[in-house]
Amino acid sequence: AQTVTQSQPEMSVQEAETVTLSCTYDTSESDYYLFWYKQPPSRQMILVIRQEAYKQQNATENRFSVNFQKAAKSFSLKISDSQLGDAAMYFCAYRSAADQGAQKLVFGQGTRLTINP
Amino acid sequence: DAGVIQSPRHEVTEMGQEVTLRCKPISGHDYLFWYRQTMMRGLELLIYFNNNVPIDDSGMPEDRFSAKMPNASFSTLKIQPSEPRDSAVYFCASSFGGLIQPQHFGDGTRLSIL
């Protein structure tokens, strides 16, 4: 079974600075998808960014980008120019591309990000 | 466009009572998921449906939990009888078929069993 590990329970960063959240995963599959979700205090789970494993190019969405290292099974999230609204729990998630169980998301334990003004 | 709608947002009840959580997926989405979030176990998938049919219920903790999807626009998750250890936030999510399509989550139901 696949597992996702976020080794940083909490992180903090000064407003306008850059922060990187770590995520590693374990899988024997070669094709899969990776996601970062944000959960602010309002509790809603919001998709931040996604990456297809077969793509070598790292995904970017405005201030958010990933560093996808397939061989190392690492999928870190970089937030540039941090803003107060970025404060939230961030979850890394894995989804298989195999037919069976392809719709299941496996989540990491989350990293709580605090933005200091 | 309306997102995934869950009700109630909060539920407080005494142990032994039946609890029903409701979910309306995004129109046109053919997958529906129920998750549970706790501090100890994080986010866990309980069950998911495709075209109203349960596909994988291996995450349902025990027989006290049941889920139904009578039509494409409505699903319920029931706990009977409820126990204090069922206290958690329960999320419903939906997606449109396609592996890269993300799951869209509702706001969750915070359930407290006293």
Interface residues (C-beta under 8 A of the other chain):
Chain A: Y33 F35 Y37 S42 R43 Q44 M45 I46 L47 R50 E52 F91 R95 A97 G101 A102 Q103 K104 L105 F107 G108 Q109 G110
Chain B: Y31 F33 G42 L43 L45 Y48 N50 I55 D56 V89 F91 A93 S95 L99 I100 P102 Q103 H104 F105 G106 D107 G108 R110
